[in-house]
Amino acid sequence: MRVAVVGLGAWGAMTAWRLAAAGADVVGFEAGTIGHDRGSSHGSTRLYRRLCVEHAGLVPLAARSAVLWRELERVSGETLLTVTGGVSIGPADSALVRESLAVAAATGVDHALLDADAVRRRLPMLRIPDDAVGILDPEAGVLAAEPSVLAAAAAARALGAVLHEGARVDVAEAADGIVRVDGRAERFDHIVVCAGAWTGELVPDLHVTPVRTLVTWFAPRPGEEAAHALDALGVVVVAVGDAWIWGHGALEGGLVKLGPADDPAYAPIRPDALVGSTHPLDGALVSRLAAAALPGIAPTPTSMRPCMYGRTADHQFVVGRVGERLSVGGGCNGHGFKHAAAIGEHLAEVALGLEPTVPMPFADPARHASAIA
């Protein structure tokens, strides 16, 4: 079976790998270079969490992804997933805690409930109010971002996939299995679109909006470096008032990665306008949240780099078949990297007509009825 994969970021590269592993004849198309810094998958790290507050259906997806990350590590010889443990922290009546415990109860995912004193003992660098509790996710950790994309692409190529870079495509005739590249037409048995922030341009009826975001890194204050290292801070999500801040400890180089769950500066953007873009509120919210939650770091970001993701109205993925010959993986909503390996497997199984290892009914594009051919 001949399958095209359009877009070779995290989701697309993983899809190409899993299709090639299943014996498909795979041709991939990437508009930039694989691992480029103008989309959704660049940078050094992404968080991995097993306790996924965004939807209970993501818990088995995260578990399956971990299995596949380890397989990709074996194939590539690289360390891609570093488990540190993670803690979600907030008042017992906060949305973060309520929703995390609801997902844990619905799925049985491994976790532990910590009182404020236990959180302080584990994470003395955080400012913890007396009414706070913590939910420990022992399998949380940090993923190597660009290295994972490159490793998946290399694994796909090693299995026979042909991956083209610098190739912008048009899938307007996807119902007939036709991809147009540089004016020429190629026919496939199936097309999988994993175009990140460009998904809405290629499959407009899915209502995926490209949104500009930031990747922000902070320096610990002098003398606080060890307390904020990755093995000390691990992965954290902290409720601060009505907002959340997430992050992980410092890697080699000494900077702590932090970001808000949402931000007024996260505005819709034309995908090709990302490079060099700015917003007047860049860094304002994350700086305020960082100062409130982590007094041991300088509250002004040391580094800010623009990034993008595709946003859907219900903040859930759109993953699955949208036509006889067309499937899509889009709408990561800023939390899709950790699931990339299992999403790639899912999209490969859909394209090949196989029963999905991890069903994803909550992400079915059929909820956007106009998108289904």
Contacts in CASP RR format, 6 or more apart in sequence:
PFRMAT RR
TARGET T0000
AUTHOR 0000-0000-0000
METHOD contacts of the structure
MODEL  1
MRVAVVGLGAWGAMTAWRLAAAGADVVGFEAGTIGHDRGSSHGSTRLYRR
LCVEHAGLVPLAARSAVLWRELERVSGETLLTVTGGVSIGPADSALVRES
LAVAAATGVDHALLDADAVRRRLPMLRIPDDAVGILDPEAGVLAAEPSVL
AAAAAARALGAVLHEGARVDVAEAADGIVRVDGRAERFDHIVVCAGAWTG
ELVPDLHVTPVRTLVTWFAPRPGEEAAHALDALGVVVVAVGDAWIWGHGA
LEGGLVKLGPADDPAYAPIRPDALVGSTHPLDGALVSRLAAAALPGIAPT
PTSMRPCMYGRTADHQFVVGRVGERLSVGGGCNGHGFKHAAAIGEHLAEV
ALGLEPTVPMPFADPARHASAIA
1 24 0 8 1.000
1 25 0 8 1.000
1 189 0 8 1.000
1 190 0 8 1.000
1 351 0 8 1.000
1 352 0 8 1.000
2 24 0 8 1.000
2 25 0 8 1.000
2 27 0 8 1.000
2 188 0 8 1.000
2 189 0 8 1.000
2 190 0 8 1.000
3 19 0 8 1.000
3 24 0 8 1.000
3 25 0 8 1.000
3 26 0 8 1.000
3 27 0 8 1.000
3 188 0 8 1.000
3 189 0 8 1.000
3 190 0 8 1.000
3 191 0 8 1.000
3 192 0 8 1.000
3 351 0 8 1.000
3 352 0 8 1.000
4 27 0 8 1.000
4 28 0 8 1.000
4 29 0 8 1.000
4 177 0 8 1.000
4 179 0 8 1.000
4 186 0 8 1.000
4 188 0 8 1.000
4 190 0 8 1.000
4 191 0 8 1.000
4 192 0 8 1.000
5 12 0 8 1.000
5 15 0 8 1.000
5 16 0 8 1.000
5 19 0 8 1.000
5 26 0 8 1.000
5 27 0 8 1.000
5 28 0 8 1.000
5 29 0 8 1.000
5 192 0 8 1.000
5 194 0 8 1.000
6 28 0 8 1.000
6 29 0 8 1.000
6 169 0 8 1.000
6 171 0 8 1.000
6 179 0 8 1.000
6 191 0 8 1.000
6 192 0 8 1.000
6 193 0 8 1.000
6 194 0 8 1.000
6 195 0 8 1.000
6 202 0 8 1.000
7 28 0 8 1.000
7 29 0 8 1.000
7 30 0 8 1.000
7 31 0 8 1.000
7 193 0 8 1.000
7 194 0 8 1.000
7 195 0 8 1.000
7 196 0 8 1.000
7 198 0 8 1.000
8 16 0 8 1.000
8 28 0 8 1.000
8 29 0 8 1.000
8 30 0 8 1.000
8 34 0 8 1.000
8 149 0 8 1.000
8 153 0 8 1.000
8 163 0 8 1.000
8 165 0 8 1.000
8 194 0 8 1.000
9 30 0 8 1.000
9 34 0 8 1.000
9 35 0 8 1.000
9 39 0 8 1.000
9 40 0 8 1.000
9 41 0 8 1.000
9 149 0 8 1.000
9 194 0 8 1.000
9 196 0 8 1.000
10 40 0 8 1.000
10 41 0 8 1.000
10 145 0 8 1.000
10 148 0 8 1.000
10 149 0 8 1.000
10 152 0 8 1.000
10 336 0 8 1.000
10 337 0 8 1.000
10 340 0 8 1.000
11 194 0 8 1.000
11 196 0 8 1.000
11 329 0 8 1.000
11 330 0 8 1.000
11 332 0 8 1.000
11 336 0 8 1.000
11 340 0 8 1.000
11 343 0 8 1.000
11 344 0 8 1.000
11 347 0 8 1.000
12 152 0 8 1.000
12 192 0 8 1.000
12 194 0 8 1.000
12 344 0 8 1.000
12 347 0 8 1.000
13 34 0 8 1.000
13 149 0 8 1.000
13 150 0 8 1.000
13 152 0 8 1.000
13 153 0 8 1.000
13 156 0 8 1.000
14 68 0 8 1.000
14 152 0 8 1.000
14 340 0 8 1.000
14 341 0 8 1.000
14 343 0 8 1.000
14 344 0 8 1.000
14 345 0 8 1.000
15 192 0 8 1.000
15 194 0 8 1.000
15 343 0 8 1.000
15 344 0 8 1.000
15 347 0 8 1.000
15 348 0 8 1.000
16 26 0 8 1.000
16 28 0 8 1.000
16 152 0 8 1.000
16 153 0 8 1.000
16 156 0 8 1.000
16 161 0 8 1.000
16 163 0 8 1.000
17 72 0 8 1.000
17 152 0 8 1.000
17 153 0 8 1.000
17 155 0 8 1.000
17 156 0 8 1.000
17 159 0 8 1.000
17 161 0 8 1.000
17 344 0 8 1.000
18 68 0 8 1.000
18 344 0 8 1.000
18 345 0 8 1.000
18 347 0 8 1.000
18 348 0 8 1.000
18 349 0 8 1.000
19 26 0 8 1.000
19 156 0 8 1.000
19 161 0 8 1.000
19 192 0 8 1.000
19 348 0 8 1.000
19 351 0 8 1.000
19 352 0 8 1.000
20 26 0 8 1.000
20 155 0 8 1.000
20 156 0 8 1.000
20 159 0 8 1.000
20 160 0 8 1.000
20 161 0 8 1.000
21 155 0 8 1.000
21 159 0 8 1.000
21 348 0 8 1.000
22 348 0 8 1.000
22 349 0 8 1.000
22 352 0 8 1.000
22 354 0 8 1.000
23 159 0 8 1.000
24 348 0 8 1.000
24 351 0 8 1.000
24 352 0 8 1.000
26 156 0 8 1.000
26 160 0 8 1.000
26 161 0 8 1.000
26 162 0 8 1.000
27 161 0 8 1.000
27 162 0 8 1.000
27 163 0 8 1.000
27 164 0 8 1.000
27 186 0 8 1.000
27 188 0 8 1.000
28 161 0 8 1.000
28 162 0 8 1.000
28 163 0 8 1.000
28 164 0 8 1.000
29 163 0 8 1.000
29 164 0 8 1.000
29 167 0 8 1.000
29 168 0 8 1.000
29 169 0 8 1.000
29 179 0 8 1.000
29 181 0 8 1.000
30 36 0 8 1.000
30 163 0 8 1.000
30 164 0 8 1.000
30 165 0 8 1.000
30 166 0 8 1.000
30 167 0 8 1.000
31 166 0 8 1.000
31 167 0 8 1.000
31 168 0 8 1.000
31 169 0 8 1.000
31 198 0 8 1.000
32 38 0 8 1.000
32 165 0 8 1.000
32 166 0 8 1.000
33 165 0 8 1.000
33 166 0 8 1.000
34 149 0 8 1.000
34 150 0 8 1.000
34 153 0 8 1.000
34 163 0 8 1.000
34 165 0 8 1.000
35 41 0 8 1.000
35 42 0 8 1.000
35 146 0 8 1.000
35 149 0 8 1.000
35 150 0 8 1.000
36 42 0 8 1.000
37 43 0 8 1.000
37 305 0 8 1.000
38 274 0 8 1.000
38 275 0 8 1.000
39 196 0 8 1.000
39 197 0 8 1.000
39 271 0 8 1.000
39 274 0 8 1.000
39 307 0 8 1.000
39 308 0 8 1.000
40 196 0 8 1.000
40 197 0 8 1.000
40 307 0 8 1.000
40 308 0 8 1.000
40 309 0 8 1.000
40 310 0 8 1.000
40 332 0 8 1.000
40 334 0 8 1.000
41 145 0 8 1.000
41 146 0 8 1.000
41 149 0 8 1.000
41 337 0 8 1.000
42 145 0 8 1.000
42 146 0 8 1.000
42 307 0 8 1.000
43 145 0 8 1.000
43 146 0 8 1.000
43 215 0 8 1.000
43 305 0 8 1.000
44 144 0 8 1.000
44 145 0 8 1.000
44 146 0 8 1.000
44 251 0 8 1.000
45 142 0 8 1.000
45 143 0 8 1.000
45 144 0 8 1.000
45 145 0 8 1.000
45 248 0 8 1.000
45 251 0 8 1.000
45 257 0 8 1.000
46 142 0 8 1.000
46 143 0 8 1.000
46 145 0 8 1.000
46 337 0 8 1.000
46 338 0 8 1.000
47 140 0 8 1.000
47 141 0 8 1.000
47 142 0 8 1.000
47 143 0 8 1.000
47 235 0 8 1.000
47 246 0 8 1.000
47 247 0 8 1.000
47 248 0 8 1.000
47 337 0 8 1.000
47 338 0 8 1.000
48 62 0 8 1.000
48 65 0 8 1.000
48 66 0 8 1.000
48 69 0 8 1.000
48 81 0 8 1.000
48 83 0 8 1.000
48 139 0 8 1.000
48 140 0 8 1.000
48 141 0 8 1.000
48 142 0 8 1.000
48 143 0 8 1.000
48 235 0 8 1.000
48 338 0 8 1.000
49 62 0 8 1.000
49 86 0 8 1.000
49 137 0 8 1.000
49 139 0 8 1.000
49 140 0 8 1.000
49 141 0 8 1.000
49 235 0 8 1.000
49 237 0 8 1.000
49 338 0 8 1.000
50 59 0 8 1.000
50 62 0 8 1.000
50 63 0 8 1.000
50 66 0 8 1.000
50 109 0 8 1.000
50 110 0 8 1.000
50 137 0 8 1.000
50 138 0 8 1.000
50 139 0 8 1.000
50 140 0 8 1.000
51 59 0 8 1.000
51 88 0 8 1.000
51 100 0 8 1.000
51 103 0 8 1.000
51 104 0 8 1.000
51 109 0 8 1.000
51 111 0 8 1.000
51 135 0 8 1.000
51 137 0 8 1.000
51 140 0 8 1.000
52 58 0 8 1.000
52 59 0 8 1.000
52 61 0 8 1.000
52 62 0 8 1.000
52 103 0 8 1.000
52 335 0 8 1.000
52 338 0 8 1.000
53 88 0 8 1.000
53 96 0 8 1.000
53 99 0 8 1.000
53 100 0 8 1.000
53 103 0 8 1.000
53 237 0 8 1.000
54 315 0 8 1.000
54 316 0 8 1.000
54 333 0 8 1.000
54 335 0 8 1.000
55 103 0 8 1.000
55 316 0 8 1.000
55 362 0 8 1.000
56 102 0 8 1.000
56 103 0 8 1.000
56 106 0 8 1.000
56 107 0 8 1.000
57 107 0 8 1.000
57 360 0 8 1.000
57 362 0 8 1.000
58 339 0 8 1.000
59 103 0 8 1.000
59 107 0 8 1.000
59 108 0 8 1.000
59 109 0 8 1.000
60 107 0 8 1.000
60 358 0 8 1.000
61 339 0 8 1.000
61 342 0 8 1.000
61 343 0 8 1.000
61 346 0 8 1.000
61 358 0 8 1.000
61 360 0 8 1.000
62 338 0 8 1.000
62 339 0 8 1.000
62 342 0 8 1.000
64 341 0 8 1.000
64 342 0 8 1.000
64 345 0 8 1.000
64 357 0 8 1.000
64 358 0 8 1.000
65 338 0 8 1.000
65 339 0 8 1.000
65 340 0 8 1.000
65 341 0 8 1.000
65 342 0 8 1.000
65 343 0 8 1.000
66 81 0 8 1.000
66 139 0 8 1.000
68 341 0 8 1.000
68 342 0 8 1.000
68 345 0 8 1.000
69 80 0 8 1.000
69 81 0 8 1.000
69 143 0 8 1.000
69 148 0 8 1.000
69 341 0 8 1.000
70 81 0 8 1.000
72 80 0 8 1.000
72 148 0 8 1.000
72 151 0 8 1.000
72 152 0 8 1.000
72 155 0 8 1.000
72 341 0 8 1.000
73 79 0 8 1.000
73 80 0 8 1.000
73 81 0 8 1.000
75 151 0 8 1.000
75 155 0 8 1.000
75 158 0 8 1.000
76 151 0 8 1.000
76 154 0 8 1.000
76 155 0 8 1.000
78 144 0 8 1.000
78 147 0 8 1.000
78 151 0 8 1.000
79 144 0 8 1.000
80 143 0 8 1.000
80 144 0 8 1.000
80 147 0 8 1.000
80 148 0 8 1.000
80 151 0 8 1.000
81 141 0 8 1.000
81 142 0 8 1.000
81 143 0 8 1.000
81 144 0 8 1.000
82 141 0 8 1.000
82 142 0 8 1.000
82 143 0 8 1.000
82 144 0 8 1.000
82 230 0 8 1.000
83 138 0 8 1.000
83 139 0 8 1.000
83 140 0 8 1.000
83 141 0 8 1.000
84 140 0 8 1.000
84 141 0 8 1.000
84 142 0 8 1.000
84 230 0 8 1.000
84 231 0 8 1.000
84 234 0 8 1.000
84 235 0 8 1.000
84 248 0 8 1.000
85 136 0 8 1.000
85 137 0 8 1.000
85 138 0 8 1.000
85 139 0 8 1.000
85 140 0 8 1.000
85 141 0 8 1.000
85 234 0 8 1.000
85 235 0 8 1.000
86 136 0 8 1.000
86 137 0 8 1.000
86 138 0 8 1.000
86 140 0 8 1.000
86 141 0 8 1.000
86 234 0 8 1.000
86 235 0 8 1.000
86 236 0 8 1.000
86 237 0 8 1.000
87 114 0 8 1.000
87 119 0 8 1.000
87 122 0 8 1.000
87 123 0 8 1.000
87 134 0 8 1.000
87 135 0 8 1.000
87 136 0 8 1.000
87 137 0 8 1.000
87 235 0 8 1.000
87 236 0 8 1.000
87 237 0 8 1.000
88 96 0 8 1.000
88 97 0 8 1.000
88 100 0 8 1.000
88 134 0 8 1.000
88 135 0 8 1.000
88 137 0 8 1.000
88 236 0 8 1.000
88 237 0 8 1.000
88 238 0 8 1.000
89 96 0 8 1.000
89 119 0 8 1.000
89 123 0 8 1.000
89 126 0 8 1.000
89 128 0 8 1.000
89 132 0 8 1.000
89 133 0 8 1.000
89 134 0 8 1.000
89 135 0 8 1.000
89 236 0 8 1.000
89 237 0 8 1.000
89 238 0 8 1.000
89 239 0 8 1.000
90 96 0 8 1.000
90 97 0 8 1.000
90 129 0 8 1.000
90 132 0 8 1.000
90 133 0 8 1.000
90 134 0 8 1.000
90 238 0 8 1.000
90 239 0 8 1.000
91 97 0 8 1.000
91 129 0 8 1.000
91 131 0 8 1.000
91 132 0 8 1.000
91 133 0 8 1.000
91 239 0 8 1.000
92 131 0 8 1.000
92 132 0 8 1.000
92 133 0 8 1.000
94 239 0 8 1.000
94 241 0 8 1.000
95 239 0 8 1.000
96 237 0 8 1.000
96 239 0 8 1.000
96 244 0 8 1.000
97 133 0 8 1.000
97 134 0 8 1.000
97 135 0 8 1.000
97 239 0 8 1.000
100 111 0 8 1.000
100 135 0 8 1.000
101 113 0 8 1.000
101 135 0 8 1.000
103 109 0 8 1.000
104 111 0 8 1.000
104 135 0 8 1.000
109 137 0 8 1.000
110 137 0 8 1.000
110 138 0 8 1.000
110 139 0 8 1.000
111 135 0 8 1.000
111 136 0 8 1.000
111 137 0 8 1.000
111 138 0 8 1.000
112 135 0 8 1.000
112 136 0 8 1.000
112 138 0 8 1.000
113 133 0 8 1.000
113 134 0 8 1.000
113 135 0 8 1.000
113 136 0 8 1.000
114 122 0 8 1.000
114 133 0 8 1.000
114 134 0 8 1.000
114 135 0 8 1.000
114 136 0 8 1.000
115 133 0 8 1.000
115 134 0 8 1.000
116 128 0 8 1.000
116 129 0 8 1.000
116 130 0 8 1.000
116 131 0 8 1.000
116 132 0 8 1.000
116 133 0 8 1.000
118 134 0 8 1.000
119 126 0 8 1.000
119 128 0 8 1.000
119 132 0 8 1.000
119 133 0 8 1.000
119 134 0 8 1.000
120 126 0 8 1.000
120 128 0 8 1.000
122 136 0 8 1.000
123 233 0 8 1.000
123 236 0 8 1.000
124 227 0 8 1.000
125 224 0 8 1.000
125 227 0 8 1.000
125 228 0 8 1.000
125 232 0 8 1.000
125 233 0 8 1.000
125 294 0 8 1.000
125 296 0 8 1.000
126 236 0 8 1.000
126 238 0 8 1.000
126 293 0 8 1.000
126 294 0 8 1.000
127 292 0 8 1.000
127 293 0 8 1.000
127 294 0 8 1.000
127 295 0 8 1.000
137 235 0 8 1.000
140 234 0 8 1.000
140 235 0 8 1.000
141 234 0 8 1.000
141 235 0 8 1.000
141 248 0 8 1.000
142 230 0 8 1.000
142 234 0 8 1.000
142 235 0 8 1.000
142 248 0 8 1.000
142 251 0 8 1.000
143 337 0 8 1.000
143 338 0 8 1.000
145 337 0 8 1.000
148 340 0 8 1.000
152 341 0 8 1.000
153 163 0 8 1.000
156 163 0 8 1.000
157 163 0 8 1.000
164 181 0 8 1.000
167 181 0 8 1.000
167 182 0 8 1.000
168 181 0 8 1.000
168 182 0 8 1.000
169 179 0 8 1.000
169 180 0 8 1.000
169 181 0 8 1.000
169 202 0 8 1.000
170 179 0 8 1.000
170 180 0 8 1.000
170 181 0 8 1.000
170 202 0 8 1.000
171 178 0 8 1.000
171 179 0 8 1.000
171 180 0 8 1.000
171 191 0 8 1.000
171 193 0 8 1.000
171 202 0 8 1.000
171 203 0 8 1.000
171 326 0 8 1.000
172 180 0 8 1.000
173 180 0 8 1.000
173 185 0 8 1.000
174 191 0 8 1.000
174 193 0 8 1.000
174 323 0 8 1.000
174 325 0 8 1.000
174 326 0 8 1.000
174 373 0 8 1.000
175 323 0 8 1.000
175 324 0 8 1.000
175 325 0 8 1.000
175 326 0 8 1.000
175 373 0 8 1.000
176 187 0 8 1.000
176 325 0 8 1.000
177 187 0 8 1.000
177 188 0 8 1.000
177 189 0 8 1.000
177 190 0 8 1.000
177 191 0 8 1.000
177 325 0 8 1.000
177 326 0 8 1.000
178 185 0 8 1.000
178 186 0 8 1.000
178 187 0 8 1.000
178 188 0 8 1.000
179 185 0 8 1.000
179 186 0 8 1.000
179 188 0 8 1.000
179 191 0 8 1.000
180 186 0 8 1.000
188 325 0 8 1.000
189 325 0 8 1.000
190 325 0 8 1.000
190 326 0 8 1.000
190 327 0 8 1.000
190 351 0 8 1.000
190 352 0 8 1.000
191 325 0 8 1.000
191 326 0 8 1.000
191 327 0 8 1.000
192 326 0 8 1.000
192 327 0 8 1.000
192 328 0 8 1.000
192 329 0 8 1.000
192 347 0 8 1.000
192 348 0 8 1.000
192 351 0 8 1.000
193 199 0 8 1.000
193 202 0 8 1.000
193 203 0 8 1.000
193 326 0 8 1.000
193 327 0 8 1.000
193 328 0 8 1.000
193 329 0 8 1.000
193 330 0 8 1.000
194 328 0 8 1.000
194 329 0 8 1.000
194 330 0 8 1.000
194 347 0 8 1.000
195 201 0 8 1.000
195 202 0 8 1.000
195 330 0 8 1.000
196 208 0 8 1.000
196 210 0 8 1.000
196 308 0 8 1.000
196 309 0 8 1.000
196 310 0 8 1.000
196 330 0 8 1.000
196 331 0 8 1.000
196 332 0 8 1.000
197 210 0 8 1.000
197 211 0 8 1.000
197 269 0 8 1.000
197 271 0 8 1.000
197 274 0 8 1.000
197 308 0 8 1.000
197 309 0 8 1.000
197 310 0 8 1.000
198 210 0 8 1.000
198 271 0 8 1.000
199 206 0 8 1.000
199 208 0 8 1.000
199 310 0 8 1.000
199 318 0 8 1.000
199 328 0 8 1.000
199 329 0 8 1.000
199 330 0 8 1.000
199 331 0 8 1.000
200 206 0 8 1.000
200 207 0 8 1.000
200 208 0 8 1.000
200 209 0 8 1.000
200 210 0 8 1.000
201 271 0 8 1.000
203 322 0 8 1.000
203 326 0 8 1.000
203 328 0 8 1.000
203 371 0 8 1.000
205 368 0 8 1.000
205 370 0 8 1.000
205 371 0 8 1.000
206 312 0 8 1.000
206 318 0 8 1.000
206 322 0 8 1.000
206 328 0 8 1.000
206 330 0 8 1.000
206 365 0 8 1.000
206 368 0 8 1.000
206 371 0 8 1.000
207 312 0 8 1.000
207 313 0 8 1.000
207 368 0 8 1.000
207 371 0 8 1.000
208 310 0 8 1.000
208 311 0 8 1.000
208 312 0 8 1.000
208 318 0 8 1.000
208 330 0 8 1.000
208 331 0 8 1.000
209 268 0 8 1.000
209 310 0 8 1.000
209 311 0 8 1.000
209 312 0 8 1.000
210 268 0 8 1.000
210 269 0 8 1.000
210 270 0 8 1.000
210 271 0 8 1.000
210 308 0 8 1.000
210 309 0 8 1.000
210 310 0 8 1.000
210 311 0 8 1.000
211 266 0 8 1.000
211 267 0 8 1.000
211 268 0 8 1.000
211 269 0 8 1.000
211 308 0 8 1.000
211 309 0 8 1.000
211 310 0 8 1.000
211 311 0 8 1.000
212 265 0 8 1.000
212 266 0 8 1.000
212 267 0 8 1.000
212 268 0 8 1.000
212 269 0 8 1.000
212 274 0 8 1.000
212 277 0 8 1.000
212 279 0 8 1.000
212 306 0 8 1.000
212 307 0 8 1.000
212 308 0 8 1.000
213 263 0 8 1.000
213 266 0 8 1.000
213 306 0 8 1.000
213 307 0 8 1.000
213 308 0 8 1.000
213 309 0 8 1.000
213 334 0 8 1.000
214 259 0 8 1.000
214 263 0 8 1.000
214 265 0 8 1.000
214 266 0 8 1.000
214 282 0 8 1.000
214 283 0 8 1.000
214 286 0 8 1.000
214 304 0 8 1.000
214 305 0 8 1.000
214 306 0 8 1.000
214 307 0 8 1.000
215 257 0 8 1.000
215 303 0 8 1.000
215 304 0 8 1.000
215 305 0 8 1.000
215 306 0 8 1.000
215 307 0 8 1.000
216 257 0 8 1.000
216 258 0 8 1.000
216 259 0 8 1.000
216 283 0 8 1.000
216 286 0 8 1.000
216 301 0 8 1.000
216 303 0 8 1.000
216 304 0 8 1.000
217 255 0 8 1.000
217 256 0 8 1.000
217 257 0 8 1.000
217 258 0 8 1.000
217 301 0 8 1.000
217 302 0 8 1.000
217 303 0 8 1.000
217 304 0 8 1.000
218 255 0 8 1.000
218 256 0 8 1.000
218 257 0 8 1.000
218 258 0 8 1.000
218 290 0 8 1.000
218 294 0 8 1.000
218 297 0 8 1.000
218 298 0 8 1.000
218 299 0 8 1.000
218 300 0 8 1.000
218 301 0 8 1.000
218 302 0 8 1.000
219 254 0 8 1.000
219 255 0 8 1.000
219 256 0 8 1.000
219 297 0 8 1.000
219 298 0 8 1.000
219 302 0 8 1.000
220 227 0 8 1.000
220 228 0 8 1.000
220 250 0 8 1.000
220 254 0 8 1.000
220 256 0 8 1.000
220 296 0 8 1.000
220 297 0 8 1.000
220 298 0 8 1.000
221 296 0 8 1.000
221 297 0 8 1.000
221 298 0 8 1.000
224 296 0 8 1.000
224 297 0 8 1.000
225 250 0 8 1.000
225 254 0 8 1.000
226 232 0 8 1.000
227 233 0 8 1.000
227 296 0 8 1.000
228 249 0 8 1.000
228 250 0 8 1.000
228 254 0 8 1.000
228 256 0 8 1.000
228 294 0 8 1.000
228 296 0 8 1.000
228 297 0 8 1.000
229 249 0 8 1.000
229 250 0 8 1.000
229 254 0 8 1.000
230 248 0 8 1.000
230 249 0 8 1.000
230 250 0 8 1.000
230 251 0 8 1.000
232 249 0 8 1.000
233 248 0 8 1.000
233 249 0 8 1.000
233 250 0 8 1.000
233 256 0 8 1.000
234 248 0 8 1.000
234 249 0 8 1.000
235 246 0 8 1.000
235 247 0 8 1.000
235 248 0 8 1.000
235 249 0 8 1.000
236 246 0 8 1.000
236 247 0 8 1.000
236 248 0 8 1.000
237 244 0 8 1.000
237 245 0 8 1.000
237 246 0 8 1.000
237 247 0 8 1.000
238 244 0 8 1.000
238 245 0 8 1.000
238 246 0 8 1.000
238 289 0 8 1.000
238 293 0 8 1.000
240 289 0 8 1.000
240 292 0 8 1.000
240 293 0 8 1.000
243 260 0 8 1.000
243 261 0 8 1.000
243 262 0 8 1.000
243 285 0 8 1.000
243 289 0 8 1.000
244 260 0 8 1.000
244 261 0 8 1.000
245 258 0 8 1.000
245 259 0 8 1.000
245 260 0 8 1.000
245 261 0 8 1.000
245 286 0 8 1.000
245 289 0 8 1.000
245 290 0 8 1.000
245 293 0 8 1.000
246 258 0 8 1.000
246 259 0 8 1.000
246 260 0 8 1.000
246 261 0 8 1.000
247 256 0 8 1.000
247 257 0 8 1.000
247 258 0 8 1.000
247 259 0 8 1.000
248 256 0 8 1.000
248 257 0 8 1.000
249 256 0 8 1.000
249 257 0 8 1.000
250 256 0 8 1.000
255 302 0 8 1.000
255 303 0 8 1.000
256 294 0 8 1.000
256 297 0 8 1.000
258 286 0 8 1.000
258 289 0 8 1.000
258 290 0 8 1.000
258 294 0 8 1.000
258 297 0 8 1.000
259 286 0 8 1.000
259 289 0 8 1.000
260 285 0 8 1.000
260 286 0 8 1.000
260 289 0 8 1.000
263 281 0 8 1.000
263 283 0 8 1.000
263 285 0 8 1.000
263 286 0 8 1.000
264 281 0 8 1.000
264 285 0 8 1.000
265 279 0 8 1.000
265 280 0 8 1.000
265 281 0 8 1.000
265 282 0 8 1.000
265 283 0 8 1.000
265 284 0 8 1.000
265 285 0 8 1.000
267 279 0 8 1.000
268 311 0 8 1.000
269 277 0 8 1.000
269 308 0 8 1.000
271 308 0 8 1.000
274 306 0 8 1.000
274 307 0 8 1.000
274 308 0 8 1.000
275 306 0 8 1.000
276 306 0 8 1.000
277 306 0 8 1.000
278 306 0 8 1.000
282 304 0 8 1.000
283 301 0 8 1.000
283 304 0 8 1.000
286 301 0 8 1.000
287 299 0 8 1.000
287 300 0 8 1.000
287 301 0 8 1.000
288 299 0 8 1.000
290 297 0 8 1.000
290 299 0 8 1.000
291 299 0 8 1.000
309 331 0 8 1.000
309 332 0 8 1.000
309 333 0 8 1.000
309 334 0 8 1.000
310 330 0 8 1.000
310 331 0 8 1.000
310 332 0 8 1.000
310 333 0 8 1.000
310 334 0 8 1.000
311 331 0 8 1.000
311 333 0 8 1.000
311 334 0 8 1.000
312 318 0 8 1.000
312 331 0 8 1.000
312 333 0 8 1.000
314 367 0 8 1.000
315 333 0 8 1.000
316 331 0 8 1.000
316 333 0 8 1.000
316 362 0 8 1.000
316 363 0 8 1.000
317 329 0 8 1.000
317 330 0 8 1.000
317 331 0 8 1.000
317 332 0 8 1.000
317 333 0 8 1.000
317 336 0 8 1.000
317 339 0 8 1.000
317 343 0 8 1.000
317 360 0 8 1.000
317 363 0 8 1.000
318 328 0 8 1.000
318 329 0 8 1.000
318 330 0 8 1.000
318 331 0 8 1.000
318 363 0 8 1.000
318 365 0 8 1.000
318 368 0 8 1.000
318 371 0 8 1.000
319 328 0 8 1.000
319 329 0 8 1.000
319 330 0 8 1.000
319 343 0 8 1.000
319 346 0 8 1.000
319 347 0 8 1.000
319 360 0 8 1.000
319 363 0 8 1.000
319 364 0 8 1.000
319 365 0 8 1.000
320 327 0 8 1.000
320 328 0 8 1.000
320 329 0 8 1.000
320 346 0 8 1.000
320 347 0 8 1.000
320 350 0 8 1.000
320 360 0 8 1.000
320 363 0 8 1.000
320 364 0 8 1.000
320 365 0 8 1.000
321 327 0 8 1.000
321 350 0 8 1.000
321 365 0 8 1.000
322 328 0 8 1.000
322 365 0 8 1.000
322 371 0 8 1.000
322 372 0 8 1.000
322 373 0 8 1.000
323 372 0 8 1.000
323 373 0 8 1.000
324 373 0 8 1.000
326 373 0 8 1.000
327 347 0 8 1.000
327 350 0 8 1.000
327 351 0 8 1.000
328 365 0 8 1.000
329 343 0 8 1.000
329 347 0 8 1.000
336 343 0 8 1.000
342 357 0 8 1.000
342 358 0 8 1.000
345 357 0 8 1.000
345 358 0 8 1.000
346 356 0 8 1.000
346 357 0 8 1.000
346 358 0 8 1.000
346 360 0 8 1.000
348 354 0 8 1.000
349 355 0 8 1.000
349 356 0 8 1.000
349 357 0 8 1.000
350 356 0 8 1.000
365 371 0 8 1.000
365 372 0 8 1.000
366 372 0 8 1.000
END
